[in-house]
Amino acid sequence: MTAPAIRRRSNFAVESAQKARANSLQTGFDSNPFFGIEWSPAYLAFAAYTFAIITYRFPIGTASMSVALLALPLEKQALRFPAVAALAMALVGWSLVGLASTSYPTVVTEHVSEFAKVCAVTFVAVNVIVTRARFRAFIVGSIILFFLFPVRGTLLAFFVYHGDVQGRAAWNYIYSNPNDLAALCLLQLSVAIGILATERKKWVVLGTRVTIGLLVLIVVLTQSRGAIIALGVFAVIGGRRFLRNRTAVLSILGLAVFIFLAAPSSAWRRFSTISTATQREDLDPDLMDLQTRQDQGSSQQRLAIWGVATTVIAENPLVGVGLGAYPDAHYAVSLRPGSDWIARGHRDTHSTYLNLMAETGLVGFGLWATMIILTLRTSRRARKTMEARAPALSVQMFHMEVGLYAYLVAGIWGSYGEAVPTFVHLVLMYVGARLLVEAGGNTAPRLRSGPARAYSPAAVAHHDGASA
């Protein structure tokens, strides 16, 4: 009688990892997202930087990013320089061209220096978030930090301490502007919904569901009409995937009822002016109450500011007035005879697209738009390629795309072109697309500077370790 073959433990471990990975591609991850991470000095420094820019608790952002840059050569894999990082660097280079021709060299020098730091963040992120385990830990950790600080802080300020901006929810730091807070919540909302598609750990799922509800509530409490329109875009594009899921539909209806009861009447009154926000009206106090006059006045002022912005763009079409110099240029143009008095002052454009064109010219705007388009195209290609083999991860990428679409809509009324969260989200989409395709053993999609490596399933399982 022949004895059964002895199964090598190492082969058994590899096969188990492969089976776990294949199962995760179909259903999601049931392990703790913070276990099985291959830590490195650069990744730890980047995590510290993320903590700093989300919470603003400790001024360690610059120091953390400096450490991450210095520690990058210690990473095991070769450094990557994908298009998302290359185009960001090209935008810095073009901003230096604008510095040579601007009338505001001091202001532009300072802003170019700050924007170069944003590009450094982009370069570090694409080179440290290189495994599925790191990707999972980063996005789950970011959502936790966002919940513990801006979400918690905003809700306490609004409902407990009554600290608001003319009745609109806000917090501190970059979250002190209601419109900006709402736009940032849209990005986090897309990441959180993507987490629900992949994570199976009960505490992660429960915490993420609560966070999603509170993020939507905050968007409503900010009373940002642009963000509400963007949220509608988010719901129309992303919501169709939930129409056949009875539990999801009931959850959404319950959330809608909760928000309707929790939001003040001033929010619904402000949203009711969306249809007339582009019209010039006589703000007669005998015909309108104070709140309505303020809402309409805000819309009319924005339209007047956009008029000044188009003049600035027309006069500086190629290079722009220089990064960060728009408020000074706006002030000069708004004082000209015939300009609307309501737009006078050192104003922001209140539009991502007008701001980029005014400060960096059509060339700079083209570089930025190309970066957005390439990232969206790469993400879409990856999830379409892997939709049948990795449905959970593909759905995650889909929601991150929808979040970017909504964010771009909100950008019509807010200036987010040079913001760190914009570039971090683009990096997450690039990394997520690459990891999605590599998990299937295919060639990574085009958004990199060199030839893509092919990963076998066994290699991926070994590389990600316990992340599966």
Residue pairs with C-beta under 8 A, 6 or more apart in sequence:
14 458
14 461
14 462
17 461
17 462
17 468
18 457
18 458
18 461
20 461
20 468
21 439
21 457
21 460
21 461
21 464
21 468
22 457
23 468
24 30
24 198
24 392
24 468
25 386
25 389
25 390
25 392
25 393
25 439
25 440
26 390
26 391
26 392
27 200
27 392
28 197
28 198
28 199
28 200
28 392
29 136
29 198
29 199
29 200
29 201
29 467
29 468
30 200
30 201
31 201
31 466
31 467
31 468
32 201
33 136
33 137
33 140
33 141
33 199
33 201
33 204
34 137
34 140
34 141
35 466
36 133
36 464
36 465
36 466
36 467
37 43
37 133
37 134
37 137
37 467
38 131
38 133
38 134
38 465
40 71
40 74
40 75
40 76
40 128
41 67
41 68
41 71
41 74
42 67
42 68
42 71
42 72
42 74
42 75
42 124
42 127
42 128
43 128
43 129
43 134
45 64
45 65
45 67
45 68
45 71
46 64
46 65
46 68
46 124
46 125
46 128
46 129
47 138
47 141
48 60
48 64
48 67
49 60
49 61
49 64
49 65
49 68
49 121
50 138
50 141
50 142
50 145
51 57
51 58
51 60
51 145
52 58
52 59
52 60
52 61
52 64
53 61
53 420
54 142
54 145
54 146
54 149
54 150
55 145
55 148
55 149
56 149
56 172
56 173
56 174
57 149
62 117
65 117
65 120
65 121
65 124
68 124
68 128
69 120
69 123
69 124
72 79
72 124
72 127
72 128
73 79
75 127
75 128
75 130
77 127
77 130
79 127
80 126
80 127
80 448
80 449
80 450
81 123
81 448
81 449
81 450
82 126
82 430
82 447
82 448
82 449
83 371
83 374
83 447
83 448
83 449
84 122
84 126
84 371
84 374
84 375
84 423
84 426
84 427
84 430
84 447
85 119
85 122
85 123
85 126
86 449
87 367
87 368
87 370
87 371
87 374
88 118
88 119
88 122
88 123
88 371
88 423
89 119
89 123
90 367
91 115
91 119
91 360
91 364
91 367
91 368
91 371
92 112
92 115
92 116
92 119
94 319
94 360
94 361
94 363
94 364
94 367
95 108
95 111
95 112
95 115
95 322
95 323
95 360
95 364
96 112
97 319
98 108
98 319
98 320
98 321
98 322
98 323
98 359
98 360
98 361
98 364
99 105
99 108
99 109
99 112
99 322
99 323
101 319
101 322
102 108
102 321
102 322
102 325
103 321
103 322
103 325
103 328
103 329
104 321
104 322
104 325
104 328
104 329
105 322
107 322
107 324
107 325
107 328
108 322
108 323
108 324
108 325
110 324
111 322
111 323
111 324
111 325
111 418
112 323
112 324
114 324
115 323
115 418
118 418
118 419
118 420
118 423
119 423
121 420
121 423
121 424
122 423
122 424
122 426
122 427
125 423
125 424
125 427
125 431
126 427
126 430
126 431
128 134
129 135
129 138
129 427
129 428
129 431
130 431
131 435
131 463
131 464
131 465
131 467
132 435
132 439
132 464
132 467
132 468
133 464
133 465
133 466
133 467
135 428
135 431
135 432
135 435
136 198
136 199
136 467
138 428
139 191
139 194
139 195
139 428
140 195
140 199
140 204
142 188
142 191
143 188
143 191
143 192
143 195
143 207
143 208
143 211
144 207
146 188
146 211
147 207
147 210
147 211
147 214
150 171
150 175
150 181
150 184
151 211
151 214
151 215
151 218
153 171
153 172
153 175
154 169
154 170
154 171
154 175
154 181
154 218
154 221
155 169
155 214
155 217
155 218
157 163
157 164
157 169
157 170
157 171
158 164
158 169
158 221
163 170
164 170
165 176
165 177
165 178
166 294
167 223
167 264
167 266
167 291
168 178
168 221
168 222
168 223
168 224
169 178
169 181
169 218
169 221
169 222
169 223
170 176
170 177
170 178
170 181
170 222
171 181
174 180
174 184
174 419
175 181
175 184
178 222
178 223
178 224
179 222
179 224
179 226
179 227
179 410
179 413
179 414
180 414
180 416
181 218
181 222
182 218
182 219
182 222
182 224
182 226
182 227
182 410
183 224
183 226
183 227
183 230
183 407
183 410
183 411
183 414
183 416
184 421
185 215
185 216
185 218
185 219
185 222
185 227
186 219
186 227
186 230
186 231
186 234
186 403
186 406
186 407
186 410
187 403
187 404
187 407
187 421
187 425
188 211
188 215
189 212
189 215
189 216
189 219
189 234
189 403
190 234
190 238
190 399
190 400
190 401
190 402
190 403
190 404
190 406
191 399
191 400
191 403
191 425
191 428
192 208
192 211
192 212
192 215
193 212
193 238
193 399
193 403
194 395
194 396
194 397
194 398
194 399
194 400
195 204
195 208
195 396
196 205
196 208
196 209
196 212
197 392
197 393
197 395
197 396
197 399
198 392
198 393
198 395
198 396
199 205
199 208
209 251
213 255
213 258
216 231
216 255
216 259
217 258
217 259
217 262
217 263
219 227
219 228
219 231
220 228
220 259
220 263
220 267
221 262
221 263
221 264
221 267
223 266
223 267
223 270
223 271
224 410
224 413
225 270
225 271
225 273
225 274
225 277
225 413
226 409
226 410
226 412
226 413
226 414
227 410
228 271
228 274
229 274
229 409
229 410
230 406
230 407
230 409
230 410
231 406
233 405
233 406
233 409
234 402
234 403
234 405
234 406
237 402
237 405
237 406
238 398
238 399
238 402
239 252
241 395
241 398
242 248
242 249
242 252
243 249
266 291
269 291
269 292
269 295
270 291
270 295
273 292
273 295
273 296
273 299
276 296
276 299
277 296
277 299
278 299
278 303
280 300
280 303
281 296
281 300
283 293
283 296
283 297
285 293
288 296
297 342
300 342
301 342
301 343
302 350
302 413
304 340
304 342
304 343
305 330
305 343
305 347
305 348
305 349
305 350
306 349
306 350
306 351
306 354
307 340
307 343
308 330
308 333
308 334
308 339
308 340
308 343
308 347
309 326
309 330
309 349
309 351
309 354
309 355
309 358
310 354
311 333
312 321
312 326
312 329
312 330
312 333
312 358
313 320
313 354
313 357
313 358
316 329
316 358
316 361
317 361
317 362
318 361
318 362
318 363
319 360
319 361
319 363
319 364
320 357
320 358
320 359
320 360
320 361
320 364
321 328
321 329
321 358
321 359
322 359
323 359
323 360
323 418
324 359
325 359
326 348
326 349
326 355
326 358
326 359
327 346
327 347
327 348
328 346
329 358
330 343
330 345
330 346
330 347
330 349
331 344
331 345
331 346
331 347
333 339
334 340
334 343
334 344
334 345
334 347
335 344
348 355
348 415
349 355
349 358
349 415
350 413
350 414
350 415
351 411
351 412
351 413
351 414
351 415
352 408
352 411
352 412
352 414
352 415
352 416
352 417
353 365
353 411
353 412
353 417
355 415
355 417
356 364
356 365
356 368
356 417
357 364
357 365
360 367
360 368
368 417
371 426
372 404
372 408
372 426
374 447
375 404
375 426
375 429
375 430
375 447
376 401
376 404
376 429
378 429
378 430
378 433
378 445
378 446
378 447
379 397
379 400
379 401
379 429
379 430
379 432
379 433
380 401
381 433
381 445
382 394
382 397
382 432
382 433
382 434
382 436
382 437
382 445
383 393
383 394
383 395
383 397
383 398
383 401
383 433
383 436
384 394
385 437
385 440
385 442
385 445
386 393
386 394
386 436
386 437
386 439
386 440
386 442
387 394
389 440
390 436
390 439
390 440
393 432
393 436
393 439
394 436
396 432
397 429
397 432
397 433
397 436
400 425
400 428
400 429
400 432
401 429
403 425
404 425
404 426
404 429
407 416
407 422
407 425
410 416
411 417
416 422
430 447
433 444
433 445
433 447
434 444
434 445
434 447
434 448
437 443
437 444
437 445
438 444
438 455
438 460
439 455
439 460
441 454
441 455
441 456
441 457
441 460
442 454
443 452
443 454
444 452
444 453
445 452
446 452
455 463
461 468
